[in-house]
Amino acid sequence: MKNKLKVLRAEHNYTQEDLADIIGVSRQTINAIEKEKFDPSLPTAFRISKLFKLPIETIFSFEEN
Amino acid sequence: MIKERKKNLYNLAIWTWSWVATLAIATFGSKYIWDDHRVLTALAVSVNFVHGILMIIANRKMFNNFDELERKIHLESLALTLGLAVVVGLSYSLLEVTNLIANDAEISNLVIFIGLTYLILVTINTRRYR
């Protein structure tokens, strides 16, 4: 799954640590999502979507491997 | 989240050390302290068992506090460790039963194998998601 998390985080001047604290996950999880090594759960995706006030499909896009 | 995690880790460390300590007392106490007194030995084993259960509860609490990635890392590691423990454990036992190895198959060897395997797999899986 592709995502724009790194760009959005940079636009809002959040560090990975800041974002992890707000979303309620570890910094390693944010890093793994940004590097597209790990797909977040639905609740985490919704929390990210709510934080950046953007629809989920704008932040995350599904691509068949 | 970090504060809660530190508290859970601290609790797990305390119960793990107390379990190890009560295991040592139950193992060596009957031989060196109370000279094979059956009641005291049964009491020491019971205390060790209770501490073991409390250690498991502390571990469960810490596991439930993990986030989704950490859960995935630990679940993958646990699944592989469990599989390897069953396969290696039975092969090891078979080697002893068929007299292919001279020494007895000790359960402690399997416990050491499980511990080391889990530690290595958690390290490898954590690196995979860096």
N, CA and C atoms of all chains as a GROMACS GRO file, in nm:
protein
  585
    1MET      N    1   0.084  -0.119   0.000
    1MET     CA    2   0.000   0.000   0.000
    1MET      C    3   0.089   0.126   0.000
    2LYS      N    4   0.058   0.220  -0.089
    2LYS     CA    5   0.134   0.346  -0.096
    2LYS      C    6   0.072   0.447   0.002
    3ASN      N    7   0.153   0.540   0.048
    3ASN     CA    8   0.096   0.645   0.134
    3ASN      C    9   0.176   0.776   0.126
    4LYS      N   10   0.111   0.883   0.171
    4LYS     CA   11   0.174   1.016   0.167
    4LYS      C   12   0.207   1.065   0.308
    5LEU      N   13   0.224   0.972   0.397
    5LEU     CA   14   0.241   1.009   0.537
    5LEU      C   15   0.365   1.097   0.561
    6LYS      N   16   0.474   1.062   0.497
    6LYS     CA   17   0.599   1.136   0.518
    6LYS      C   18   0.583   1.283   0.473
    7VAL      N   19   0.517   1.300   0.358
    7VAL     CA   20   0.495   1.435   0.304
    7VAL      C   21   0.404   1.515   0.397
    8LEU      N   22   0.294   1.451   0.438
    8LEU     CA   23   0.198   1.520   0.527
    8LEU      C   24   0.262   1.555   0.661
    9ARG      N   25   0.343   1.464   0.711
    9ARG     CA   26   0.410   1.488   0.840
    9ARG      C   27   0.504   1.608   0.827
   10ALA      N   28   0.577   1.612   0.717
   10ALA     CA   29   0.671   1.723   0.694
   10ALA      C   30   0.596   1.856   0.679
   11GLU      N   31   0.483   1.852   0.607
   11GLU     CA   32   0.402   1.974   0.587
   11GLU      C   33   0.350   2.030   0.720
   12HIS      N   34   0.323   1.941   0.814
   12HIS     CA   35   0.269   1.984   0.943
   12HIS      C   36   0.377   1.999   1.051
   13ASN      N   37   0.503   1.986   1.007
   13ASN     CA   38   0.617   2.000   1.099
   13ASN      C   39   0.613   1.906   1.219
   14TYR      N   40   0.571   1.783   1.195
   14TYR     CA   41   0.573   1.684   1.302
   14TYR      C   42   0.697   1.598   1.286
   15THR      N   43   0.755   1.558   1.398
   15THR     CA   44   0.860   1.456   1.391
   15THR      C   45   0.789   1.320   1.396
   16GLN      N   46   0.862   1.214   1.369
   16GLN     CA   47   0.802   1.080   1.378
   16GLN      C   48   0.755   1.055   1.522
   17GLU      N   49   0.834   1.103   1.616
   17GLU     CA   50   0.802   1.086   1.758
   17GLU      C   51   0.671   1.159   1.793
   18ASP      N   52   0.657   1.284   1.743
   18ASP     CA   53   0.534   1.361   1.768
   18ASP      C   54   0.412   1.285   1.716
   19LEU      N   55   0.423   1.243   1.590
   19LEU     CA   56   0.311   1.174   1.525
   19LEU      C   57   0.277   1.044   1.599
   20ALA      N   58   0.383   0.971   1.638
   20ALA     CA   59   0.362   0.846   1.711
   20ALA      C   60   0.285   0.871   1.841
   21ASP      N   61   0.323   0.978   1.912
   21ASP     CA   62   0.256   1.011   2.038
   21ASP      C   63   0.109   1.046   2.016
   22ILE      N   64   0.082   1.124   1.911
   22ILE     CA   65  -0.057   1.167   1.883
   22ILE      C   66  -0.143   1.046   1.842
   23ILE      N   67  -0.088   0.963   1.755
   23ILE     CA   68  -0.164   0.849   1.702
   23ILE      C   69  -0.175   0.736   1.805
   24GLY      N   70  -0.076   0.728   1.894
   24GLY     CA   71  -0.078   0.622   1.995
   24GLY      C   72  -0.010   0.495   1.951
   25VAL      N   73   0.096   0.511   1.870
   25VAL     CA   74   0.177   0.395   1.830
   25VAL      C   75   0.324   0.429   1.858
   26SER      N   76   0.414   0.333   1.828
   26SER     CA   77   0.556   0.360   1.852
   26SER      C   78   0.617   0.435   1.732
   27ARG      N   79   0.732   0.500   1.754
   27ARG     CA   80   0.799   0.572   1.646
   27ARG      C   81   0.838   0.475   1.534
   28GLN      N   82   0.875   0.352   1.574
   28GLN     CA   83   0.913   0.251   1.475
   28GLN      C   84   0.797   0.219   1.381
   29THR      N   85   0.676   0.220   1.435
   29THR     CA   86   0.557   0.192   1.353
   29THR      C   87   0.538   0.302   1.248
   30ILE      N   88   0.550   0.428   1.291
   30ILE     CA   89   0.538   0.540   1.197
   30ILE      C   90   0.643   0.528   1.087
   31ASN      N   91   0.765   0.497   1.128
   31ASN     CA   92   0.875   0.481   1.032
   31ASN      C   93   0.846   0.368   0.932
   32ALA      N   94   0.796   0.255   0.983
   32ALA     CA   95   0.766   0.141   0.896
   32ALA      C   96   0.650   0.173   0.799
   33ILE      N   97   0.552   0.252   0.846
   33ILE     CA   98   0.440   0.291   0.757
   33ILE      C   99   0.493   0.384   0.648
   34GLU      N  100   0.575   0.481   0.688
   34GLU     CA  101   0.630   0.576   0.589
   34GLU      C  102   0.715   0.506   0.483
   35LYS      N  103   0.789   0.406   0.527
   35LYS     CA  104   0.873   0.333   0.431
   35LYS      C  105   0.795   0.226   0.355
   36GLU      N  106   0.665   0.218   0.383
   36GLU     CA  107   0.573   0.123   0.318
   36GLU      C  108   0.614  -0.022   0.340
   37LYS      N  109   0.672  -0.045   0.458
   37LYS     CA  110   0.709  -0.182   0.495
   37LYS      C  111   0.596  -0.246   0.575
   38PHE      N  112   0.506  -0.162   0.625
   38PHE     CA  113   0.397  -0.210   0.711
   38PHE      C  114   0.270  -0.132   0.683
   39ASP      N  115   0.160  -0.203   0.665
   39ASP     CA  116   0.030  -0.138   0.643
   39ASP      C  117  -0.040  -0.117   0.777
   40PRO      N  118  -0.083   0.007   0.805
   40PRO     CA  119  -0.147   0.031   0.935
   40PRO      C  120  -0.285  -0.035   0.944
   41SER      N  121  -0.329  -0.054   1.069
   41SER     CA  122  -0.464  -0.108   1.089
   41SER      C  123  -0.565   0.001   1.053
   42LEU      N  124  -0.691  -0.039   1.042
   42LEU     CA  125  -0.796   0.057   1.007
   42LEU      C  126  -0.810   0.169   1.112
   43PRO      N  127  -0.811   0.135   1.244
   43PRO     CA  128  -0.820   0.244   1.344
   43PRO      C  129  -0.703   0.344   1.332
   44THR      N  130  -0.582   0.294   1.308
   44THR     CA  131  -0.466   0.384   1.294
   44THR      C  132  -0.480   0.471   1.170
   45ALA      N  133  -0.526   0.411   1.059
   45ALA     CA  134  -0.547   0.487   0.936
   45ALA      C  135  -0.653   0.597   0.958
   46PHE      N  136  -0.757   0.564   1.032
   46PHE     CA  137  -0.862   0.664   1.061
   46PHE      C  138  -0.808   0.777   1.148
   47ARG      N  139  -0.723   0.741   1.247
   47ARG     CA  140  -0.665   0.844   1.335
   47ARG      C  141  -0.576   0.938   1.253
   48ILE      N  142  -0.499   0.883   1.161
   48ILE     CA  143  -0.411   0.964   1.075
   48ILE      C  144  -0.496   1.056   0.987
   49SER      N  145  -0.602   0.997   0.930
   49SER     CA  146  -0.693   1.071   0.844
   49SER      C  147  -0.758   1.188   0.919
   50LYS      N  148  -0.799   1.161   1.044
   50LYS     CA  149  -0.864   1.264   1.127
   50LYS      C  150  -0.764   1.374   1.163
   51LEU      N  151  -0.642   1.335   1.193
   51LEU     CA  152  -0.539   1.432   1.232
   51LEU      C  153  -0.509   1.530   1.118
   52PHE      N  154  -0.493   1.476   0.997
   52PHE     CA  155  -0.458   1.561   0.884
   52PHE      C  156  -0.582   1.617   0.811
   53LYS      N  157  -0.699   1.583   0.862
   53LYS     CA  158  -0.828   1.629   0.805
   53LYS      C  159  -0.837   1.599   0.656
   54LEU      N  160  -0.799   1.476   0.623
   54LEU     CA  161  -0.804   1.432   0.482
   54LEU      C  162  -0.871   1.294   0.477
   55PRO      N  163  -0.940   1.264   0.364
   55PRO     CA  164  -0.998   1.130   0.353
   55PRO      C  165  -0.887   1.023   0.348
   56ILE      N  166  -0.919   0.906   0.399
   56ILE     CA  167  -0.819   0.797   0.403
   56ILE      C  168  -0.760   0.770   0.264
   57GLU      N  169  -0.850   0.770   0.163
   57GLU     CA  170  -0.802   0.734   0.028
   57GLU      C  171  -0.708   0.840  -0.032
   58THR      N  172  -0.707   0.960   0.028
   58THR     CA  173  -0.612   1.062  -0.017
   58THR      C  174  -0.473   1.032   0.040
   59ILE      N  175  -0.471   0.977   0.160
   59ILE     CA  176  -0.342   0.947   0.226
   59ILE      C  177  -0.288   0.811   0.183
   60PHE      N  178  -0.379   0.713   0.177
   60PHE     CA  179  -0.337   0.576   0.144
   60PHE      C  180  -0.399   0.534   0.011
   61SER      N  181  -0.319   0.467  -0.071
   61SER     CA  182  -0.374   0.412  -0.195
   61SER      C  183  -0.330   0.268  -0.211
   62PHE      N  184  -0.428   0.186  -0.248
   62PHE     CA  185  -0.400   0.043  -0.259
   62PHE      C  186  -0.340   0.008  -0.395
   63GLU      N  187  -0.232  -0.068  -0.390
   63GLU     CA  188  -0.171  -0.115  -0.516
   63GLU      C  189  -0.146  -0.264  -0.504
   64GLU      N  190  -0.195  -0.338  -0.604
   64GLU     CA  191  -0.176  -0.483  -0.604
   64GLU      C  192  -0.028  -0.512  -0.628
   65ASN      N  193   0.027  -0.606  -0.545
   65ASN     CA  194   0.170  -0.640  -0.564
   65ASN      C  195   0.191  -0.724  -0.689
   66MET      N  196   0.174   0.631   2.662
   66MET     CA  197   0.205   0.498   2.609
   66MET      C  198   0.342   0.449   2.659
   67ILE      N  199   0.441   0.541   2.654
   67ILE     CA  200   0.577   0.505   2.696
   67ILE      C  201   0.581   0.478   2.846
   68LYS      N  202   0.507   0.561   2.922
   68LYS     CA  203   0.502   0.546   3.068
   68LYS      C  204   0.440   0.410   3.106
   69GLU      N  205   0.329   0.380   3.038
   69GLU     CA  206   0.258   0.254   3.062
   69GLU      C  207   0.349   0.135   3.028
   70ARG      N  208   0.423   0.150   2.916
   70ARG     CA  209   0.513   0.043   2.870
   70ARG      C  210   0.624   0.019   2.972
   71LYS      N  211   0.682   0.127   3.024
   71LYS     CA  212   0.789   0.114   3.123
   71LYS      C  213   0.738   0.043   3.248
   72LYS      N  214   0.615   0.078   3.287
   72LYS     CA  215   0.555   0.017   3.407
   72LYS      C  216   0.535  -0.134   3.383
   73ASN      N  217   0.481  -0.168   3.265
   73ASN     CA  218   0.457  -0.310   3.233
   73ASN      C  219   0.587  -0.389   3.225
   74LEU      N  220   0.690  -0.326   3.165
   74LEU     CA  221   0.820  -0.391   3.152
   74LEU      C  222   0.882  -0.413   3.290
   75TYR      N  223   0.868  -0.313   3.377
   75TYR     CA  224   0.920  -0.321   3.514
   75TYR      C  225   0.850  -0.435   3.590
   76ASN      N  226   0.717  -0.442   3.576
   76ASN     CA  227   0.640  -0.550   3.641
   76ASN      C  228   0.684  -0.686   3.591
   77LEU      N  229   0.702  -0.698   3.459
   77LEU     CA  230   0.743  -0.827   3.402
   77LEU      C  231   0.881  -0.865   3.452
   78ALA      N  232   0.972  -0.767   3.459
   78ALA     CA  233   1.108  -0.795   3.507
   78ALA      C  234   1.104  -0.844   3.652
   79ILE      N  235   1.022  -0.779   3.735
   79ILE     CA  236   1.011  -0.819   3.876
   79ILE      C  237   0.960  -0.963   3.888
   80TRP      N  238   0.849  -0.994   3.815
   80TRP     CA  239   0.792  -1.128   3.826
   80TRP      C  240   0.881  -1.234   3.763
   81THR      N  241   0.957  -1.198   3.660
   81THR     CA  242   1.048  -1.295   3.599
   81THR      C  243   1.161  -1.328   3.697
   82TRP      N  244   1.218  -1.224   3.759
   82TRP     CA  245   1.327  -1.249   3.854
   82TRP      C  246   1.276  -1.326   3.976
   83SER      N  247   1.154  -1.293   4.022
   83SER     CA  248   1.105  -1.365   4.140
   83SER      C  249   1.073  -1.510   4.103
   84TRP      N  250   1.029  -1.534   3.980
   84TRP     CA  251   1.005  -1.671   3.935
   84TRP      C  252   1.136  -1.750   3.930
   85VAL      N  253   1.240  -1.686   3.875
   85VAL     CA  254   1.372  -1.751   3.867
   85VAL      C  255   1.424  -1.779   4.008
   86ALA      N  256   1.408  -1.682   4.098
   86ALA     CA  257   1.456  -1.699   4.236
   86ALA      C  258   1.383  -1.812   4.306
   87THR      N  259   1.247  -1.816   4.291
   87THR     CA  260   1.171  -1.923   4.359
   87THR      C  261   1.199  -2.059   4.295
   88LEU      N  262   1.232  -2.058   4.164
   88LEU     CA  263   1.269  -2.184   4.096
   88LEU      C  264   1.401  -2.236   4.153
   89ALA      N  265   1.495  -2.143   4.174
   89ALA     CA  266   1.626  -2.182   4.231
   89ALA      C  267   1.607  -2.234   4.373
   90ILE      N  268   1.519  -2.167   4.451
   90ILE     CA  269   1.495  -2.211   4.589
   90ILE      C  270   1.431  -2.351   4.590
   91ALA      N  271   1.330  -2.370   4.501
   91ALA     CA  272   1.262  -2.500   4.494
   91ALA      C  273   1.358  -2.609   4.446
   92THR      N  274   1.451  -2.574   4.357
   92THR     CA  275   1.544  -2.674   4.302
   92THR      C  276   1.653  -2.712   4.403
   93PHE      N  277   1.716  -2.609   4.460
   93PHE     CA  278   1.832  -2.637   4.546
   93PHE      C  279   1.797  -2.642   4.695
   94GLY      N  280   1.682  -2.583   4.733
   94GLY     CA  281   1.643  -2.578   4.874
   94GLY      C  282   1.629  -2.716   4.936
   95SER      N  283   1.561  -2.806   4.865
   95SER     CA  284   1.537  -2.940   4.922
   95SER      C  285   1.669  -3.014   4.943
   96LYS      N  286   1.768  -2.982   4.866
   96LYS     CA  287   1.896  -3.052   4.874
   96LYS      C  288   1.989  -2.989   4.979
   97TYR      N  289   1.992  -2.854   4.978
   97TYR     CA  290   2.092  -2.787   5.061
   97TYR      C  291   2.035  -2.715   5.184
   98ILE      N  292   1.904  -2.688   5.188
   98ILE     CA  293   1.852  -2.610   5.301
   98ILE      C  294   1.763  -2.694   5.393
   99TRP      N  295   1.658  -2.757   5.338
   99TRP     CA  296   1.564  -2.827   5.428
   99TRP      C  297   1.572  -2.980   5.416
  100ASP      N  298   1.676  -3.030   5.356
  100ASP     CA  299   1.709  -3.172   5.357
  100ASP      C  300   1.591  -3.264   5.318
  101ASP      N  301   1.539  -3.241   5.200
  101ASP     CA  302   1.433  -3.325   5.140
  101ASP      C  303   1.302  -3.333   5.221
  102HIS      N  304   1.272  -3.228   5.298
  102HIS     CA  305   1.145  -3.224   5.373
  102HIS      C  306   1.032  -3.209   5.271
  103ARG      N  307   0.942  -3.308   5.266
  103ARG     CA  308   0.842  -3.313   5.158
  103ARG      C  309   0.746  -3.194   5.159
  104VAL      N  310   0.701  -3.154   5.280
  104VAL     CA  311   0.604  -3.044   5.290
  104VAL      C  312   0.668  -2.913   5.241
  105LEU      N  313   0.792  -2.890   5.287
  105LEU     CA  314   0.862  -2.766   5.247
  105LEU      C  315   0.890  -2.766   5.096
  106THR      N  316   0.922  -2.882   5.042
  106THR     CA  317   0.948  -2.892   4.898
  106THR      C  318   0.820  -2.862   4.819
  107ALA      N  319   0.708  -2.922   4.865
  107ALA     CA  320   0.578  -2.899   4.798
  107ALA      C  321   0.540  -2.751   4.806
  108LEU      N  322   0.569  -2.689   4.922
  108LEU     CA  323   0.540  -2.546   4.941
  108LEU      C  324   0.625  -2.461   4.845
  109ALA      N  325   0.753  -2.496   4.835
  109ALA     CA  326   0.844  -2.420   4.748
  109ALA      C  327   0.801  -2.432   4.601
  110VAL      N  328   0.759  -2.553   4.561
  110VAL     CA  329   0.714  -2.574   4.423
  110VAL      C  330   0.585  -2.495   4.397
  111SER      N  331   0.493  -2.496   4.498
  111SER     CA  332   0.367  -2.421   4.483
  111SER      C  333   0.393  -2.271   4.469
  112VAL      N  334   0.484  -2.219   4.554
  112VAL     CA  335   0.517  -2.076   4.547
  112VAL      C  336   0.576  -2.043   4.410
  113ASN      N  337   0.663  -2.130   4.360
  113ASN     CA  338   0.724  -2.109   4.228
  113ASN      C  339   0.618  -2.111   4.118
  114PHE      N  340   0.521  -2.204   4.132
  114PHE     CA  341   0.413  -2.214   4.033
  114PHE      C  342   0.330  -2.084   4.029
  115VAL      N  343   0.295  -2.034   4.147
  115VAL     CA  344   0.215  -1.910   4.156
  115VAL      C  345   0.293  -1.793   4.094
  116HIS      N  346   0.423  -1.786   4.124
  116HIS     CA  347   0.506  -1.678   4.066
  116HIS      C  348   0.513  -1.690   3.914
  117GLY      N  349   0.514  -1.815   3.866
  117GLY     CA  350   0.515  -1.839   3.721
  117GLY      C  351   0.387  -1.786   3.656
  118ILE      N  352   0.274  -1.813   3.722
  118ILE     CA  353   0.145  -1.765   3.670
  118ILE      C  354   0.142  -1.611   3.668
  119LEU      N  355   0.193  -1.550   3.776
  119LEU     CA  356   0.195  -1.402   3.783
  119LEU      C  357   0.288  -1.344   3.676
  120MET      N  358   0.396  -1.416   3.645
  120MET     CA  359   0.487  -1.373   3.538
  120MET      C  360   0.415  -1.378   3.402
  121ILE      N  361   0.337  -1.484   3.382
  121ILE     CA  362   0.261  -1.497   3.256
  121ILE      C  363   0.159  -1.384   3.243
  122ILE      N  364   0.090  -1.352   3.354
  122ILE     CA  365  -0.009  -1.243   3.351
  122ILE      C  366   0.059  -1.110   3.318
  123ALA      N  367   0.177  -1.086   3.379
  123ALA     CA  368   0.252  -0.962   3.351
  123ALA      C  369   0.294  -0.957   3.204
  124ASN      N  370   0.334  -1.073   3.150
  124ASN     CA  371   0.374  -1.080   3.009
  124ASN      C  372   0.255  -1.050   2.917
  125ARG      N  373   0.140  -1.105   2.953
  125ARG     CA  374   0.018  -1.083   2.874
  125ARG      C  375  -0.020  -0.934   2.873
  126LYS      N  376  -0.007  -0.873   2.991
  126LYS     CA  377  -0.039  -0.731   3.005
  126LYS      C  378   0.054  -0.647   2.916
  127MET      N  379   0.182  -0.683   2.914
  127MET     CA  380   0.276  -0.609   2.831
  127MET      C  381   0.244  -0.630   2.683
  128PHE      N  382   0.211  -0.754   2.648
  128PHE     CA  383   0.178  -0.787   2.508
  128PHE      C  384   0.056  -0.707   2.462
  129ASN      N  385  -0.045  -0.695   2.550
  129ASN     CA  386  -0.167  -0.621   2.514
  129ASN      C  387  -0.142  -0.471   2.501
  130ASN      N  388  -0.030  -0.424   2.558
  130ASN     CA  389   0.004  -0.282   2.548
  130ASN      C  390   0.087  -0.251   2.422
  131PHE      N  391   0.129  -0.358   2.352
  131PHE     CA  392   0.206  -0.338   2.228
  131PHE      C  393   0.119  -0.270   2.123
  132ASP      N  394   0.181  -0.196   2.031
  132ASP     CA  395   0.104  -0.144   1.919
  132ASP      C  396   0.100  -0.250   1.807
  133GLU      N  397   0.033  -0.217   1.698
  133GLU     CA  398   0.007  -0.318   1.594
  133GLU      C  399   0.134  -0.379   1.532
  134LEU      N  400   0.236  -0.296   1.511
  134LEU     CA  401   0.360  -0.348   1.451
  134LEU      C  402   0.434  -0.438   1.548
  135GLU      N  403   0.440  -0.395   1.673
  135GLU     CA  404   0.508  -0.477   1.774
  135GLU      C  405   0.438  -0.611   1.791
  136ARG      N  406   0.304  -0.608   1.788
  136ARG     CA  407   0.229  -0.734   1.799
  136ARG      C  408   0.263  -0.827   1.683
  137LYS      N  409   0.270  -0.768   1.563
  137LYS     CA  410   0.302  -0.848   1.444
  137LYS      C  411   0.441  -0.911   1.459
  138ILE      N  412   0.537  -0.830   1.503
  138ILE     CA  413   0.674  -0.878   1.521
  138ILE      C  414   0.678  -0.992   1.621
  139HIS      N  415   0.612  -0.972   1.735
  139HIS     CA  416   0.615  -1.075   1.840
  139HIS      C  417   0.534  -1.199   1.801
  140LEU      N  418   0.421  -1.179   1.732
  140LEU     CA  419   0.341  -1.295   1.689
  140LEU      C  420   0.416  -1.382   1.590
  141GLU      N  421   0.483  -1.318   1.492
  141GLU     CA  422   0.562  -1.393   1.394
  141GLU      C  423   0.673  -1.470   1.465
  142SER      N  424   0.738  -1.402   1.560
  142SER     CA  425   0.848  -1.466   1.634
  142SER      C  426   0.796  -1.582   1.719
  143LEU      N  427   0.680  -1.561   1.783
  143LEU     CA  428   0.622  -1.666   1.867
  143LEU      C  429   0.580  -1.788   1.783
  144ALA      N  430   0.521  -1.760   1.666
  144ALA     CA  431   0.476  -1.871   1.579
  144ALA      C  432   0.594  -1.957   1.536
  145LEU      N  433   0.703  -1.892   1.495
  145LEU     CA  434   0.821  -1.966   1.453
  145LEU      C  435   0.888  -2.038   1.570
  146THR      N  436   0.891  -1.969   1.685
  146THR     CA  437   0.953  -2.031   1.803
  146THR      C  438   0.875  -2.156   1.845
  147LEU      N  439   0.741  -2.144   1.845
  147LEU     CA  440   0.658  -2.259   1.883
  147LEU      C  441   0.680  -2.377   1.788
  148GLY      N  442   0.679  -2.349   1.659
  148GLY     CA  443   0.701  -2.454   1.559
  148GLY      C  444   0.837  -2.520   1.576
  149LEU      N  445   0.939  -2.437   1.590
  149LEU     CA  446   1.075  -2.490   1.606
  149LEU      C  447   1.089  -2.568   1.736
  150ALA      N  448   1.024  -2.520   1.843
  150ALA     CA  449   1.032  -2.589   1.973
  150ALA      C  450   0.972  -2.729   1.964
  151VAL      N  451   0.859  -2.742   1.894
  151VAL     CA  452   0.794  -2.873   1.880
  151VAL      C  453   0.882  -2.966   1.794
  152VAL      N  454   0.926  -2.916   1.679
  152VAL     CA  455   1.004  -3.000   1.587
  152VAL      C  456   1.139  -3.038   1.648
  153VAL      N  457   1.212  -2.936   1.695
  153VAL     CA  458   1.346  -2.962   1.752
  153VAL      C  459   1.334  -3.044   1.880
  154GLY      N  460   1.233  -3.012   1.963
  154GLY     CA  461   1.213  -3.085   2.089
  154GLY      C  462   1.188  -3.233   2.064
  155LEU      N  463   1.100  -3.263   1.969
  155LEU     CA  464   1.069  -3.404   1.941
  155LEU      C  465   1.187  -3.477   1.876
  156SER      N  466   1.259  -3.407   1.787
  156SER     CA  467   1.378  -3.468   1.726
  156SER      C  468   1.483  -3.498   1.832
  157TYR      N  469   1.500  -3.402   1.923
  157TYR     CA  470   1.596  -3.418   2.033
  157TYR      C  471   1.558  -3.538   2.120
  158SER      N  472   1.428  -3.549   2.151
  158SER     CA  473   1.378  -3.660   2.232
  158SER      C  474   1.399  -3.794   2.159
  159LEU      N  475   1.373  -3.792   2.028
  159LEU     CA  476   1.389  -3.912   1.947
  159LEU      C  477   1.535  -3.958   1.943
  160LEU      N  478   1.625  -3.861   1.938
  160LEU     CA  479   1.769  -3.895   1.938
  160LEU      C  480   1.806  -3.968   2.066
  161GLU      N  481   1.743  -3.925   2.177
  161GLU     CA  482   1.774  -3.987   2.305
  161GLU      C  483   1.711  -4.128   2.314
  162VAL      N  484   1.583  -4.136   2.269
  162VAL     CA  485   1.512  -4.265   2.275
  162VAL      C  486   1.582  -4.371   2.190
  163THR      N  487   1.632  -4.328   2.074
  163THR     CA  488   1.698  -4.425   1.984
  163THR      C  489   1.848  -4.440   2.015
  164ASN      N  490   1.889  -4.380   2.127
  164ASN     CA  491   2.029  -4.389   2.174
  164ASN      C  492   2.133  -4.334   2.077
  165LEU      N  493   2.091  -4.237   1.998
  165LEU     CA  494   2.187  -4.175   1.906
  165LEU      C  495   2.272  -4.069   1.978
  166ILE      N  496   2.219  -4.021   2.093
  166ILE     CA  497   2.301  -3.933   2.178
  166ILE      C  498   2.318  -3.999   2.314
  167ALA      N  499   2.434  -3.978   2.373
  167ALA     CA  500   2.467  -4.049   2.496
  167ALA      C  501   2.395  -3.991   2.618
  168ASN      N  502   2.385  -3.856   2.624
  168ASN     CA  503   2.327  -3.793   2.744
  168ASN      C  504   2.173  -3.786   2.737
  169ASP      N  505   2.111  -3.764   2.855
  169ASP     CA  506   1.965  -3.755   2.863
  169ASP      C  507   1.914  -3.626   2.798
  170ALA      N  508   1.794  -3.634   2.736
  170ALA     CA  509   1.732  -3.512   2.680
  170ALA      C  510   1.669  -3.434   2.794
  171GLU      N  511   1.732  -3.323   2.830
  171GLU     CA  512   1.686  -3.243   2.944
  171GLU      C  513   1.588  -3.135   2.897
  172ILE      N  514   1.480  -3.114   2.974
  172ILE     CA  515   1.381  -3.010   2.940
  172ILE      C  516   1.447  -2.872   2.946
  173SER      N  517   1.548  -2.857   3.034
  173SER     CA  518   1.616  -2.726   3.047
  173SER      C  519   1.683  -2.686   2.916
  174ASN      N  520   1.733  -2.786   2.841
  174ASN     CA  521   1.796  -2.756   2.711
  174ASN      C  522   1.692  -2.697   2.615
  175LEU      N  523   1.571  -2.754   2.621
  175LEU     CA  524   1.464  -2.706   2.533
  175LEU      C  525   1.422  -2.563   2.572
  176VAL      N  526   1.418  -2.537   2.703
  176VAL     CA  527   1.382  -2.402   2.752
  176VAL      C  528   1.485  -2.300   2.705
  177ILE      N  529   1.613  -2.337   2.714
  177ILE     CA  530   1.720  -2.248   2.666
  177ILE      C  531   1.704  -2.225   2.515
  178PHE      N  532   1.676  -2.333   2.442
  178PHE     CA  533   1.658  -2.323   2.297
  178PHE      C  534   1.542  -2.227   2.263
  179ILE      N  535   1.429  -2.242   2.335
  179ILE     CA  536   1.312  -2.157   2.310
  179ILE      C  537   1.346  -2.010   2.338
  180GLY      N  538   1.411  -1.986   2.450
  180GLY     CA  539   1.448  -1.849   2.488
  180GLY      C  540   1.538  -1.782   2.386
  181LEU      N  541   1.643  -1.855   2.345
  181LEU     CA  542   1.738  -1.798   2.248
  181LEU      C  543   1.673  -1.778   2.111
  182THR      N  544   1.591  -1.877   2.069
  182THR     CA  545   1.525  -1.867   1.938
  182THR      C  546   1.433  -1.745   1.934
  183TYR      N  547   1.355  -1.726   2.040
  183TYR     CA  548   1.262  -1.613   2.047
  183TYR      C  549   1.337  -1.480   2.042
  184LEU      N  550   1.446  -1.474   2.118
  184LEU     CA  551   1.527  -1.352   2.124
  184LEU      C  552   1.584  -1.319   1.986
  185ILE      N  553   1.638  -1.420   1.919
  185ILE     CA  554   1.698  -1.399   1.786
  185ILE      C  555   1.591  -1.356   1.686
  186LEU      N  556   1.475  -1.425   1.689
  186LEU     CA  557   1.368  -1.394   1.592
  186LEU      C  558   1.309  -1.255   1.613
  187VAL      N  559   1.293  -1.214   1.740
  187VAL     CA  560   1.243  -1.078   1.766
  187VAL      C  561   1.343  -0.975   1.713
  188THR      N  562   1.472  -1.001   1.732
  188THR     CA  563   1.576  -0.909   1.682
  188THR      C  564   1.571  -0.901   1.530
  189ILE      N  565   1.563  -1.016   1.464
  189ILE     CA  566   1.559  -1.019   1.316
  189ILE      C  567   1.434  -0.948   1.265
  190ASN      N  568   1.317  -0.981   1.323
  190ASN     CA  569   1.191  -0.920   1.276
  190ASN      C  570   1.187  -0.770   1.303
  191THR      N  571   1.245  -0.726   1.415
  191THR     CA  572   1.248  -0.582   1.445
  191THR      C  573   1.332  -0.510   1.339
  192ARG      N  574   1.445  -0.570   1.302
  192ARG     CA  575   1.532  -0.510   1.199
  192ARG      C  576   1.462  -0.503   1.063
  193ARG      N  577   1.379  -0.604   1.035
  193ARG     CA  578   1.307  -0.608   0.905
  193ARG      C  579   1.220  -0.486   0.884
  194TYR      N  580   1.162  -0.434   0.992
  194TYR     CA  581   1.068  -0.321   0.980
  194TYR      C  582   1.133  -0.186   1.008
  195ARG      N  583   1.266  -0.182   1.017
  195ARG     CA  584   1.334  -0.054   1.041
  195ARG      C  585   1.338   0.031   0.917
   0.00000   0.00000   0.00000
